[in-house]
Amino acid sequence: MSLFREDRLLIDGELVRADRLFETVDPSTGKVLGTASDAGAVHVEAAVAAARRAFDTTDWMRDRELRLRCLRQLYEALLKHREELRELTIAEVGAPRSLTHGSQLDEPIELVKWYADLLERYEFREELPTQESRGRLHRRWVEKEAAGVVAAVLPYNFPNQLALAKLAPALAAGCTVVLKGAADTPWTTLALGRIIAEETDIPAGVVNVLTSSGTETGELLTTHPGIDMISFTGSTPVGRAIMAAASATLKRVFLELGGKSAMVVLDDADFTQAAMMAAFTVCTHAGQGCGITSRLLVPRERHDEMVQLVTAMLGRVTYGDPADPATHMGPLISERQRSKVHGLVERAVADGAHLVTGGRPAEREGYFYEPTLLADVDPGAEIAQEEIFGPVLAVIAYDDEDDAVRIANDSVYGLSGAVLSADDDRAIAVARRIRSGTFSINGGLFFGPDAPFGGFKQSGIGREMGVAGLEEFLELKTFGVAEK
C-alpha cells in the first residue's frame, strides 16, 4: 500500500475518483507532484447523505465500544504508515523533516490515542440532585450525546494536525464527518481517507473525505441542511463568511482563525535568549502558523540592541530542501502566498518601517521567502495588525509595562502570545492582562493533546483538543422523572 498519489475521495465507504482532477505541487520546487480528485456538488450531496444515514440510522452514536475499537485501529494504522505520511507531508506541505517529528505528524498521530483513552473513561451522564416540586420528588440527570453530522474544513498549513484534531474527538463523541482537505494539500487528506477505508472498521458513511480545487465544496457544506455543525480552521475573513452562511440553518460553529500574536520581552529578560526564540519561532514552517508570534515588543531604550540580536539569529536560520534534516525553514505553500507576503513587506517599508534583513523572495527554485526583520514598526501599521503567514517579524517599541500590554491587546486577534522575564510571576501577571487564548511563559510549551487550543476576539469560537475539544462535538440533554 502506497499512500503517495492517492487521488480518490472517500464517500460512503468507497474510494471514488472524480471525473475532474486538479494538480498538487511540491512547494519546494514548484513542480507538479500529480493530481487529486476535484469534488463537485454531486460529491458533496453523496457525502452528506452518507454521513446523515450513518448518524440517523445506525448505532454508531450509541456504540462506545465500536467507536473505541475504530479509534485504536486508526491509531495503529497511522503508526504503521507514519514514514509514508512523513515523506508525503514533506513533499506536499513543504514541511521540514524536523517539524514532522513534532506538530506536523508525530504529535497529531498521538492525538488519536489520547482521544481513544479519553473515550474509555469519559462520563457521558451526569446525575443532578433530586428536586422537590409540587409535592413530588423529581429525579434528574444530563446525558451528553453527539452533535450530529460535522463538516470539518481544513487549511493547508498543518493538515495532519488539524484533520486529526477534528476527526478524533468527533468520532469519539459519536458524530459522523465530512472532512474537506485544502486545495494546496489534497494528498495528505486523501491518504487519511484511504487508511480509514482499508484498515479500520469505521462503518461506511461515518467518515467521508473530499478535496477540491475551489471554494464551491466548502461553501456547499456550510449551507447544507444535512450538516449540523461546522468545524473550520483558517483565516478570519473566511471564518466570518462561514459564520454568516451557517446562520441560516443555525448550525453549531467551531472556528479556529487567525492570529497576530505578540512576544513581549520585559526589561529584565535575557535578550539573547529572547532574540533566538523570536527569530526561530517566526521562521517555523516559514511563518505559516496561526499562533506564531509575529510581533516582537521590546523596551524602547533597548530596541536597537534587540534588532541587532535578532538579525544575527535570523542569519543562523537554515532554509532550503525540507527533506534535509538540517533544514529549519521550508518554503511557503505557493507563489500566491509568497506574493501576498512580499506585498505586505513592501507596503510596510513604504509606510515607514525599517527593513533590516530579508524582504524578498529567495533566489532559488520553489516558493521560499527570506527570513525578514522589520524594525521601528508603528503598532497601528498594517504589518502590525494583519496576519502575514510568512517568515516576517515586526519589532515594536514600548514605553513601560502598561504600554506593552496596551500594544499587545491592540489587535482584533487574540490567539496566542509569549512573555519573557527573569521573574516567572511577573511574566504570568503580564500574560493575564493580555486577551489571548494561549500563552508561553519564558519558552514554556502549552501545546499538547490534553491542552485546549483556541482564541479570544476574532481568533475564533470554541476550543480544539483536550476534554474541551471532545465537548465541542457534544449536545446536552436534560431529563426529569417524577418518582412514583
C-alpha positions in Angstrom: 0.0 0.0 0.0 1.5 3.3 -1.1 -0.2 6.5 0.2 1.6 8.6 -2.4 -0.5 9.7 -5.4 -3.8 8.6 -3.7 -6.2 10.7 -5.7 -9.6 9.2 -4.7 -12.3 10.6 -2.5 -13.9 8.5 0.3 -17.7 8.6 0.1 -19.9 6.1 1.9 -17.1 3.6 2.5 -16.0 3.6 -1.1 -12.8 5.2 -2.7 -14.1 7.1 -5.6 -12.2 9.0 -8.4 -13.9 12.2 -9.6 -14.3 13.0 -13.3 -12.3 16.2 -12.8 -8.8 16.3 -11.4 -6.5 19.1 -10.2 -2.8 19.4 -9.7 -0.9 19.3 -6.4 2.5 20.9 -6.3 5.8 20.5 -4.4 6.2 24.0 -2.9 10.0 23.5 -2.5 10.5 23.1 -6.3 7.3 24.5 -7.8 6.9 21.2 -9.8 3.7 19.3 -10.1 3.6 16.1 -8.0 0.4 14.7 -9.5 -3.3 15.1 -9.4 -6.2 14.7 -7.0 -9.9 14.3 -7.4 -11.8 17.6 -7.7 -15.1 17.1 -5.9 -18.2 18.9 -7.0 -21.7 19.4 -5.8 -22.7 15.8 -6.6 -19.9 14.5 -4.3 -20.9 16.9 -1.5 -24.5 15.6 -1.8 -23.4 12.0 -1.7 -21.0 12.5 1.2 -23.6 14.4 3.3 -26.3 11.8 2.6 -23.9 9.0 3.6 -22.9 10.8 6.8 -26.6 11.6 7.6 -27.6 8.0 7.1 -24.8 6.7 9.2 -25.7 9.1 12.0 -29.5 8.7 11.9 -30.0 5.0 11.1 -27.0 3.2 12.7 -25.8 2.5 16.2 -22.5 4.5 15.7 -23.6 7.3 18.1 -24.6 4.8 20.8 -21.9 2.1 20.4 -19.0 3.3 22.5 -17.1 0.0 22.2 -17.2 0.2 18.4 -16.0 3.8 18.4 -13.2 2.9 20.8 -12.1 -0.1 18.6 -12.1 2.1 15.5 -10.1 4.9 17.1 -7.5 2.4 18.3 -7.4 0.8 14.8 -6.9 4.2 13.2 -4.0 5.0 15.7 -2.2 1.7 14.8 -2.7 2.2 11.1 -1.3 5.7 11.3 1.7 4.4 13.2 2.1 1.7 10.5 2.1 4.2 7.7 3.9 7.0 9.6 7.0 7.1 7.4 5.0 7.2 4.2 2.9 10.0 5.7 6.1 11.8 6.7 7.5 11.8 3.1 4.1 12.8 1.8 3.9 15.7 4.2 7.4 16.9 3.4 6.7 16.8 -0.4 3.3 18.3 -0.5 3.2 20.6 2.5 6.8 21.7 2.3 7.2 20.9 6.0 10.8 20.5 7.1 11.6 16.9 8.1 12.4 18.0 11.7 8.9 19.5 12.0 7.2 16.2 11.0 8.7 14.7 14.2 6.5 17.1 16.1 3.4 19.1 15.2 3.3 18.2 11.5 2.9 14.4 12.0 4.1 12.5 15.1 2.2 14.6 17.6 -1.1 14.6 15.7 -1.0 10.8 15.5 -0.8 10.7 19.3 -3.9 12.8 19.4 -5.9 9.8 18.2 -4.6 7.6 21.1 -5.3 10.4 23.5 -9.0 10.6 22.5 -9.3 6.9 22.5 -8.1 6.8 26.1 -10.4 9.7 27.0 -13.4 7.9 25.4 -12.7 4.9 27.6 -13.1 6.9 30.8 -15.3 9.8 29.8 -18.7 10.1 31.6 -21.5 10.8 29.2 -24.0 11.0 32.0 -24.2 13.4 35.0 -26.6 12.9 37.9 -28.3 16.1 39.3 -29.7 16.4 42.8 -33.3 15.2 43.3 -35.6 18.1 43.3 -38.9 18.6 45.2 -41.7 20.4 43.3 -45.5 20.4 43.7 -45.4 17.8 46.4 -43.3 15.3 44.4 -39.7 14.3 44.1 -38.1 14.5 40.7 -35.1 12.5 39.6 -32.9 14.5 37.1 -29.8 13.8 35.0 -27.9 15.1 32.0 -26.8 13.0 29.1 -24.2 14.1 26.6 -24.7 12.9 23.0 -23.2 13.5 19.6 -23.9 16.9 17.9 -24.7 15.1 14.6 -23.1 15.4 11.2 -20.0 17.5 11.2 -18.4 19.3 8.2 -14.7 19.6 9.1 -12.9 22.1 6.8 -9.1 22.2 6.8 -6.4 24.7 5.8 -3.1 23.8 4.2 -0.5 24.6 6.8 -0.8 21.7 9.3 -3.1 19.3 7.5 -2.3 16.2 9.6 -2.6 18.0 12.9 -5.9 19.8 12.0 -7.5 16.8 10.4 -6.9 14.5 13.4 -7.7 17.3 16.0 -11.1 17.4 14.4 -11.7 13.8 13.4 -10.6 12.0 16.6 -12.8 13.9 19.1 -15.8 14.0 16.6 -15.6 10.2 16.3 -15.1 9.7 20.0 -18.3 11.8 20.6 -20.3 9.7 18.1 -20.5 12.2 15.3 -20.2 11.4 11.6 -17.9 13.5 9.5 -17.4 15.0 6.1 -13.8 16.1 6.0 -12.7 18.5 3.4 -9.0 19.0 2.7 -7.3 22.1 1.5 -6.7 22.7 -2.2 -3.0 23.1 -1.7 -2.5 19.8 0.2 -5.1 17.3 -1.0 -2.9 14.1 -0.9 -2.3 14.2 2.8 -6.1 14.3 3.4 -6.9 11.6 0.8 -4.3 9.4 2.3 -6.1 9.5 5.6 -9.3 8.6 3.8 -7.7 5.5 2.3 -6.3 4.4 5.7 -9.8 4.7 7.2 -11.4 2.8 4.3 -8.9 -0.1 4.2 -7.5 -0.5 7.7 -10.3 0.3 10.1 -13.8 -0.9 11.0 -15.2 2.6 10.8 -18.6 1.9 9.1 -19.4 3.2 5.7 -20.6 6.8 5.8 -19.2 7.7 9.2 -16.1 9.4 7.6 -16.2 10.9 4.2 -13.2 12.7 2.7 -13.4 15.3 -0.1 -10.9 17.5 -1.8 -11.5 20.2 -4.4 -9.6 22.9 -6.3 -12.1 25.8 -5.5 -14.3 27.1 -2.8 -17.6 25.7 -4.0 -17.4 22.4 -2.0 -16.7 24.2 1.3 -19.5 26.8 0.6 -22.0 24.0 0.0 -21.0 22.3 3.2 -21.5 25.4 5.3 -25.1 25.9 4.0 -26.2 22.3 3.6 -29.3 21.5 5.7 -27.9 18.0 6.3 -24.9 19.4 8.2 -25.4 20.0 12.0 -22.0 21.5 12.8 -19.1 23.2 11.1 -15.6 22.8 12.4 -13.3 25.2 10.5 -9.7 26.2 10.8 -8.4 29.0 8.6 -8.4 32.8 8.1 -10.6 35.2 10.0 -12.3 36.6 6.8 -13.3 33.1 5.7 -14.4 32.3 9.2 -16.7 35.4 9.2 -18.2 34.2 5.9 -18.7 30.7 7.3 -20.4 32.0 10.4 -22.8 34.1 8.2 -23.5 31.2 5.9 -24.2 28.8 8.8 -26.6 31.2 10.4 -29.4 30.4 8.0 -29.7 26.9 9.5 -28.3 27.8 12.9 -25.5 25.3 12.7 -23.1 24.9 15.5 -19.9 26.5 14.6 -16.3 25.9 15.8 -13.9 28.4 14.4 -10.1 28.4 14.9 -9.0 31.5 13.0 -6.2 34.0 12.5 -3.7 35.5 14.9 -1.3 38.3 15.3 0.4 37.2 18.4 2.8 39.3 20.4 6.0 38.2 22.1 6.6 40.7 25.0 10.2 41.0 26.2 10.3 42.6 29.6 13.2 44.7 30.6 14.7 42.1 32.9 14.6 39.3 30.3 17.6 37.5 28.8 17.7 39.4 25.5 19.9 36.9 23.7 17.6 34.1 24.5 14.6 36.2 23.6 16.2 37.1 20.2 16.8 33.4 19.5 13.2 32.4 20.4 11.7 35.3 18.3 13.8 34.5 15.2 13.4 30.8 15.1 9.7 30.9 16.1 8.7 33.3 13.3 10.5 31.0 10.8 8.8 27.8 12.0 7.1 26.4 8.9 8.0 29.6 7.2 5.7 31.5 9.5 2.7 29.6 8.3 1.1 29.1 11.7 -1.9 31.0 13.2 -0.3 31.1 16.7 3.2 32.2 15.7 4.4 35.3 17.4 5.0 37.8 14.6 5.1 40.9 16.7 8.1 41.4 19.0 7.5 44.0 21.7 10.7 45.4 23.4 11.5 48.3 25.7 12.1 51.4 23.7 15.5 52.1 25.2 16.7 48.6 24.1 15.0 48.5 20.7 18.2 48.8 18.7 20.0 46.2 20.8 17.2 43.7 20.2 17.2 44.4 16.4 20.9 43.6 16.3 20.5 40.4 18.2 17.5 39.2 16.1 19.3 40.0 12.9 22.2 37.8 13.9 19.8 35.0 14.9 17.9 35.1 11.6 21.2 34.7 9.8 21.5 31.3 11.5 18.2 30.0 10.2 18.8 27.3 7.7 16.3 27.2 4.9 16.0 25.1 1.8 15.2 21.5 1.0 12.6 20.4 3.5 13.7 16.8 3.2 17.1 17.7 4.7 17.1 17.0 8.5 19.3 20.2 9.0 16.7 22.5 7.4 14.8 24.7 9.9 12.6 26.5 7.4 10.9 25.3 4.2 9.0 27.1 1.5 5.7 29.0 1.6 2.9 26.9 0.2 2.5 28.7 -3.2 3.6 31.6 -5.4 0.2 33.2 -4.5 1.1 33.2 -0.8 4.7 34.4 -1.4 3.4 37.3 -3.5 1.0 38.2 -0.6 3.8 38.2 1.9 6.1 40.2 -0.3 3.3 42.8 -0.9 2.8 43.2 2.9 6.5 43.8 3.4 6.8 46.3 0.6 3.8 48.3 1.9 5.3 48.2 5.4 8.6 49.8 4.2 6.6 52.4 2.2 4.7 53.1 5.5 7.9 53.8 7.3 9.1 50.5 8.8 12.9 49.9 8.6 13.8 46.8 6.6 16.7 45.3 8.4 17.2 42.0 6.7 15.4 39.8 4.1 12.3 41.3 2.5 12.4 39.5 -0.8 11.8 36.1 -2.4 14.8 33.8 -2.1 16.9 33.3 -5.2 16.2 29.6 -5.7 13.5 27.3 -7.1 10.4 26.9 -5.1 8.4 29.3 -3.1 11.0 30.4 -0.5 11.0 33.8 1.2 14.0 35.2 3.0 13.7 35.4 6.8 12.7 39.1 7.3 13.0 41.6 10.1 11.2 45.0 10.2 12.2 47.5 12.8 10.7 50.7 14.1 7.2 49.4 13.3 4.2 51.5 14.3 1.8 49.5 16.4 -1.1 50.6 14.2 0.5 49.8 10.9 -0.8 47.2 8.6 2.2 44.9 9.1 1.5 45.1 12.9 -2.2 44.4 12.5 -2.6 41.9 9.7 -1.8 38.2 9.8 1.2 37.6 7.5 1.6 33.8 7.3 5.2 34.3 6.3 8.7 34.5 8.0 8.3 38.2 8.8 8.9 39.7 12.3 7.9 43.2 13.2 9.8 44.8 16.1 7.7 47.3 18.1 9.0 49.5 20.9 7.0 50.2 24.1 7.5 52.7 26.9 6.6 50.7 30.0 4.7 47.6 31.1 1.3 49.1 30.7 2.2 50.3 27.2 3.3 46.8 26.3 0.0 45.3 27.4 -1.9 48.0 25.5 0.0 47.3 22.3 -0.3 43.5 22.7 -4.1 44.0 23.1 -4.4 46.4 20.2 -5.5 43.7 17.8 -8.7 42.2 16.5 -7.0 38.8 17.2 -6.4 37.0 20.4 -5.0 33.6 19.7 -1.6 33.3 21.4 1.3 35.1 22.9 4.5 34.9 24.8 6.1 36.8 27.7 9.8 36.7 28.7 11.2 37.9 32.1 13.7 36.9 34.7 10.7 36.6 37.0 8.1 33.9 36.2 5.5 35.5 38.4 5.9 38.9 36.7 5.6 37.3 33.3 2.5 35.5 34.3 0.9 38.7 35.7 1.5 40.4 32.3 0.2 37.5 30.3 -3.0 37.5 32.4 -3.6 41.1 31.2 -3.4 40.2 27.5 -6.5 38.8 25.8 -5.3 35.7 24.2 -6.3 32.0 24.4 -2.9 30.5 24.9 0.4 31.8 26.3 4.0 30.8 26.6 5.9 32.0 29.7 9.7 32.1 29.3 9.6 29.5 26.5 7.1 27.2 28.2 5.2 24.8 25.9 1.4 24.9 26.3 0.6 22.8 23.2 -0.4 19.2 23.6 -3.3 16.8 23.1 -4.7 17.5 26.6 -4.5 21.3 26.2 -7.4 23.3 24.8 -6.4 25.5 21.9 -8.3 28.4 20.6 -8.6 32.2 20.8 -10.4 35.3 22.0 -11.9 38.0 19.9 -11.7 37.4 16.1 -9.3 34.5 16.6 -12.3 32.2 16.8 -15.0 30.5 18.8 -14.5 27.3 20.9 -11.6 25.1 21.7 -9.8 22.3 19.9 -8.0 19.4 21.8 -8.3 18.4 25.4 -11.6 17.5 27.1 -13.0 20.8 25.7 -12.2 19.5 22.2 -14.4 16.5 22.8 -17.2 18.5 24.3 -17.4 20.8 21.2 -19.0 17.8 19.5 -21.5 17.0 22.2 -25.0 18.2 22.9 -26.6 18.2 26.4 -29.9 16.6 27.0 -31.5 17.1 30.4 -34.0 14.5 31.8 -36.5 14.7 34.7 -38.6 11.8 36.0 -41.3 12.2 38.6 -40.9 9.5 41.2 -44.0 7.4 41.9 
